[in-house]
């Protein structure tokens, strides 16, 4: 087959895409192999499927006992919640700084998402968290952000003392580490997304990892229509009414190849980010934001916490005119979207105060994407724009 893929040339010099920018003949060949085998459904053969192979790659990479490929990150969240026994009426404590899917997955099981204010070290304000834990809850969901792993030790200790399950939403942090452990492997269950704008990409895709065999077995049955796959039966005592969140072999085919590229991608991103930061006077920038372990970050972006919403908006507009992408991660905590007001799931209706830190930083935190494909010329343009924003006093 002729080589038919090339890296796309973007007008914006730092699109919010990463490993997916490196699709090449290897992904195409793997897809063709699956198509010619005529076994796209992962259970269409008794042999080890392409999805099994991808799961085995992740288990080895993350040093976990179990990995379950799913059709997207939201499905992974809902499956994890079901596996640990979250049900209608339960309270689930989640970070206020997260994509809407974290809360929506909780609501889809009839449980109530309780927003916890933000902290740059642990991801969740511990005082706020303790107050809500004392009221009772079934699970806690901290959320890692943009290739950064938060220090979950205080959250895990609190959860252990109160016998509460912890699910890591690591949808934005595949391959991010704290120390020598990967995001998603600290808690009872971790979940990931492989959507277009994630570190490893297949357009849509997800995964659940755990060292708990029972959670893994329940998750596998729930995401497979509730069937007990070993007996191909819904008459088995362990069968249930489930959902269909299975990963296909076509998704896994791309992800298999992406996994082989991930270390190189992270090296490139870290190198690119270091290059940009070397071209600016960091002594004059106090608003750089890093995780508790900067060596474990994937290098996918630079975070800056500006003084005000106005500065953030002006900086984004200035960079846009230079075809350089600056953006807010989200412009508000999830609960400020109108659908949560209508559903009476805002802090006001939940009998608690708003998450003021989350509301504040969501307006001021901007991200500069650093994908692996940027050449020196484009990296220099990003550095020049940062220096210009410094001169304009937007970045300080």
C-alpha positions in Angstrom: 0.0 0.0 0.0 1.3 3.5 -0.9 2.1 5.9 1.9 -1.1 8.1 2.0 -0.7 10.0 5.3 1.3 13.0 6.2 1.3 15.3 9.2 -1.4 17.9 8.6 -0.3 21.5 8.4 -2.4 23.6 10.8 -2.9 27.3 10.5 -2.8 27.4 14.3 0.7 26.4 15.2 -0.2 24.5 18.4 -3.5 22.6 17.9 -4.9 20.8 21.0 -3.9 17.4 19.6 -1.1 15.1 20.4 -0.3 11.5 19.6 -3.2 11.5 17.0 -1.1 14.0 14.9 1.3 11.1 14.3 -1.1 8.7 12.5 0.9 7.1 9.7 1.2 3.9 7.7 1.5 1.8 10.8 -2.0 2.6 12.0 -3.3 2.1 8.4 -1.6 -1.3 8.1 -3.0 -2.4 11.5 -6.6 -1.4 10.5 -6.2 -3.2 7.2 -5.0 -6.3 9.0 -8.1 -6.3 11.2 -10.4 -5.7 8.2 -8.9 -8.5 6.2 -9.2 -10.8 9.2 -13.0 -9.9 9.2 -13.2 -9.9 13.0 -14.0 -6.4 14.1 -16.1 -7.4 17.1 -13.7 -8.2 19.9 -15.6 -11.5 20.8 -15.9 -12.7 17.2 -13.1 -15.2 17.8 -12.0 -17.3 20.6 -8.4 -16.3 19.9 -6.8 -13.3 21.6 -8.4 -10.3 20.0 -6.8 -7.0 19.0 -8.7 -5.4 21.9 -7.1 -8.1 24.2 -3.7 -7.2 22.9 -4.2 -3.5 23.5 -5.4 -4.2 27.1 -2.3 -6.3 27.7 -0.2 -3.4 26.5 -1.8 -1.0 29.0 -1.5 -3.5 31.8 2.2 -3.9 31.2 2.8 -0.1 30.8 0.8 0.8 33.9 1.7 -2.2 36.0 -1.9 -3.1 36.8 -3.6 -6.4 37.0 -6.7 -5.6 34.9 -7.6 -3.3 32.0 -10.9 -3.1 30.2 -11.2 -1.4 26.8 -14.4 0.6 26.4 -16.0 2.8 23.7 -15.3 6.1 25.4 -14.2 7.8 28.6 -17.7 8.6 29.8 -18.6 4.9 29.5 -15.5 4.1 31.5 -16.7 6.5 34.2 -20.2 5.1 34.3 -18.9 1.5 34.3 -16.5 2.2 37.1 -19.3 3.7 39.2 -21.5 0.7 38.6 -18.7 -1.7 39.4 -18.1 -0.2 42.8 -21.8 -0.3 43.7 -22.9 3.4 43.2 -26.7 3.4 42.9 -29.7 5.7 43.0 -29.6 8.2 45.9 -25.9 7.8 46.6 -23.7 10.9 47.0 -20.5 11.0 44.9 -18.0 13.8 45.6 -16.3 15.1 42.5 -13.8 17.8 41.6 -15.6 21.1 40.6 -12.9 21.5 37.9 -13.8 18.8 35.4 -15.5 18.1 32.1 -19.2 17.8 32.4 -19.0 14.0 31.7 -17.7 13.3 35.3 -20.9 14.7 36.8 -23.1 13.3 34.0 -21.9 9.7 34.6 -22.9 10.0 38.3 -26.3 11.4 37.4 -26.9 8.6 34.8 -26.9 6.1 37.6 -29.3 8.1 39.7 -26.7 9.3 42.1 -25.9 12.9 43.1 -22.6 14.6 42.1 -21.4 16.9 44.9 -18.8 19.4 43.6 -15.7 19.9 45.8 -13.6 23.1 45.4 -10.3 23.0 43.7 -6.7 22.8 45.0 -3.6 22.8 42.8 -1.8 20.1 44.8 -4.4 17.5 45.5 -7.0 18.6 42.9 -9.7 18.8 45.6 -9.8 21.2 48.6 -9.3 18.9 51.6 -11.3 21.0 54.1 -14.2 21.1 51.7 -13.8 17.4 51.0 -13.8 16.5 54.7 -17.0 18.4 55.4 -18.8 16.5 52.6 -17.3 13.2 53.7 -18.8 13.7 57.2 -22.2 14.0 55.6 -21.7 10.5 54.0 -20.9 9.5 50.4 -20.4 6.3 48.4 -17.4 7.4 46.3 -14.9 10.2 45.6 -13.7 11.1 42.1 -10.6 13.3 41.9 -9.8 14.5 38.4 -6.2 14.8 37.0 -5.8 17.6 34.4 -4.0 17.9 31.1 -1.1 15.5 31.5 -0.7 16.3 35.2 -1.1 13.9 38.2 -2.3 15.4 41.5 -1.1 14.1 44.8 -4.0 11.9 45.9 -2.4 10.6 49.1 -4.4 12.8 51.5 -7.6 12.0 49.6 -6.9 8.2 49.6 -6.1 8.3 53.4 -9.3 10.1 54.2 -11.3 7.7 52.0 -9.7 4.7 53.7 -10.5 6.0 57.1 -14.2 6.3 56.1 -14.3 3.2 53.9 -15.1 5.2 50.8 -14.2 4.1 47.3 -12.0 6.4 45.1 -12.2 6.5 41.3 -9.5 8.4 39.5 -10.8 10.4 36.5 -7.5 10.3 34.5 -9.2 10.9 31.2 -6.9 13.8 30.5 -3.8 12.3 32.0 -2.9 9.0 30.2 0.8 8.3 30.8 1.2 11.1 33.3 3.0 10.1 36.5 3.6 11.0 40.1 6.8 9.5 41.2 7.0 6.1 39.4 3.2 5.5 39.3 0.9 6.3 36.5 -2.2 8.5 36.9 -5.2 6.1 37.2 -3.3 3.5 39.3 -3.4 5.1 42.8 -7.1 4.5 43.6 -9.5 1.6 43.5 -10.3 2.2 39.8 -8.8 4.5 37.2 -10.5 5.6 33.9 -9.1 7.1 30.7 -10.3 8.7 27.5 -8.8 8.2 24.0 -11.0 10.9 22.4 -9.5 13.1 19.6 -7.9 15.7 21.9 -6.4 13.3 24.4 -2.7 12.2 24.7 -3.4 8.9 23.0 -6.2 9.2 20.4 -8.6 7.1 18.4 -11.4 9.7 18.0 -13.5 8.0 20.7 -12.3 5.3 23.1 -11.9 4.6 26.8 -10.5 2.3 29.4 -10.9 1.2 33.0 -7.9 -0.1 35.0 -7.9 -1.7 38.5 -6.1 -4.3 40.7 -9.5 -5.4 42.1 -10.7 -8.6 40.3 -14.3 -8.2 41.5 -14.6 -4.7 40.2 -13.1 -5.8 36.9 -15.5 -8.8 36.5 -18.5 -6.6 37.3 -17.3 -3.9 34.9 -16.8 -6.4 32.2 -20.3 -7.9 32.5 -22.0 -4.5 32.9 -20.3 -3.1 29.7 -21.2 -6.3 27.8 -25.0 -6.1 28.1 -24.8 -7.7 31.5 -23.9 -11.0 30.0 -21.6 -13.5 31.7 -19.3 -13.9 28.8 -17.7 -17.2 30.0 -21.1 -19.0 29.8 -22.6 -16.7 27.1 -25.6 -16.5 29.4 -28.1 -14.0 31.0 -29.4 -16.9 33.2 -26.2 -17.1 35.3 -26.6 -15.8 38.9 -24.0 -13.1 38.1 -25.8 -11.8 35.0 -27.4 -8.4 35.1 -29.2 -5.8 33.1 -26.2 -3.9 31.6 -25.2 -1.5 28.9 -23.1 -1.9 25.7 -19.9 0.0 26.1 -17.5 -2.5 24.4 -14.4 -1.4 22.5 -14.1 -2.7 18.9 -11.0 -4.2 17.3 -10.8 -1.3 14.9 -10.5 1.2 17.9 -7.9 -1.2 19.5 -6.0 -1.5 16.2 -5.2 2.2 16.2 -4.6 2.3 19.9 -2.1 -0.6 19.7 0.1 1.5 17.4 -0.4 4.7 19.4 0.8 2.8 22.5 4.1 2.1 20.7 4.5 5.8 20.1 3.6 7.2 23.5 7.1 7.3 25.0 8.5 9.1 22.0 5.6 11.5 22.0 6.1 12.4 25.6 9.8 12.9 25.1 9.1 15.2 22.2 6.5 17.2 24.1 8.8 17.6 27.2 11.7 18.7 24.9 9.4 21.2 23.1 8.1 22.7 26.3 11.6 23.0 27.8 12.7 24.8 24.6 9.8 27.3 24.8 10.5 28.0 28.5 14.2 28.4 27.8 13.4 31.3 25.4 11.6 33.4 28.0 12.7 34.9 31.3 10.9 32.7 33.8 12.1 34.8 36.7 9.6 37.4 35.5 6.7 35.0 35.3 5.1 34.1 38.6 1.9 32.6 37.0 3.4 29.3 35.7 1.4 26.3 37.1 2.9 22.8 37.4 1.8 19.6 39.1 3.3 18.3 42.4 5.8 16.3 40.2 6.8 18.2 37.1 9.0 15.3 36.0 5.9 13.2 35.7 4.0 15.6 33.4 3.6 14.6 29.8 4.6 18.1 28.5 1.4 18.5 26.5 0.9 22.2 27.5 2.0 25.2 29.5 -0.5 26.4 32.2 -0.6 30.1 33.1 -2.8 31.5 35.9 -3.4 35.1 34.9 -4.4 38.0 37.2 -8.0 38.4 36.0 -10.6 37.2 33.5 -10.0 40.3 31.5 -6.2 39.6 31.2 -7.0 36.0 30.2 -9.5 37.1 27.5 -7.2 39.7 26.1 -4.2 37.3 26.0 -6.3 34.7 24.2 -7.5 37.2 21.6 -4.0 38.6 21.1 -2.6 35.1 20.5 -5.5 34.2 18.2 -4.5 37.1 15.9 -1.1 35.5 15.6 -2.6 32.0 14.8 -1.3 30.8 18.2 -3.8 28.8 20.3 -4.3 29.9 23.9 -7.4 28.7 25.6 -9.2 28.3 28.9 -9.4 24.7 30.0 -13.1 25.3 30.9 -14.7 28.7 31.4 -16.7 27.6 34.5 -17.1 24.7 36.9 -19.4 22.1 35.4 -22.4 23.0 37.7 -22.7 26.5 36.2 -24.0 25.1 33.0 -27.8 25.7 32.6 -28.7 22.0 32.6 -27.5 21.6 36.2 -29.6 24.6 37.3 -32.7 23.0 35.7 -31.9 19.7 37.3 -31.4 21.4 40.7 -27.9 20.0 41.0 -26.1 23.3 41.7 -24.5 23.9 45.2 -27.5 26.1 46.1 -29.9 23.2 45.6 -27.4 20.7 47.2 -27.3 22.7 50.5 -23.7 23.9 50.2 -21.6 26.9 49.2 -20.4 27.5 45.7 -16.8 26.4 44.8 -15.3 29.9 44.7 -11.8 28.9 43.9 -12.9 26.8 41.0 -15.2 29.6 39.7 -12.3 32.0 40.0 -9.5 30.0 38.3 -11.6 28.7 35.5 -11.8 32.3 34.3 -8.0 32.9 34.7 -6.3 29.6 33.9 -5.0 29.5 30.3 -3.3 26.7 28.4 -0.8 26.7 25.6 -0.8 23.4 23.8 2.6 21.8 23.1 2.1 18.9 20.7 5.0 16.7 19.5 5.0 17.9 15.9 6.1 21.5 16.5 9.4 22.5 14.8 11.9 25.0 16.1 10.4 27.8 14.0 7.0 27.3 15.5 8.3 26.9 19.0 10.1 30.2 18.7 6.9 31.9 17.5 5.1 30.6 20.7 8.0 31.9 22.8 7.9 35.3 21.1 4.1 35.6 21.8 4.6 34.8 25.4 7.3 37.5 25.6 4.9 39.9 23.9 2.1 39.1 26.4 4.6 39.8 29.1 5.4 43.2 27.7 1.6 43.9 27.5 1.4 42.9 31.2 -1.1 40.2 30.5 1.4 37.6 31.7 3.2 38.4 34.9 
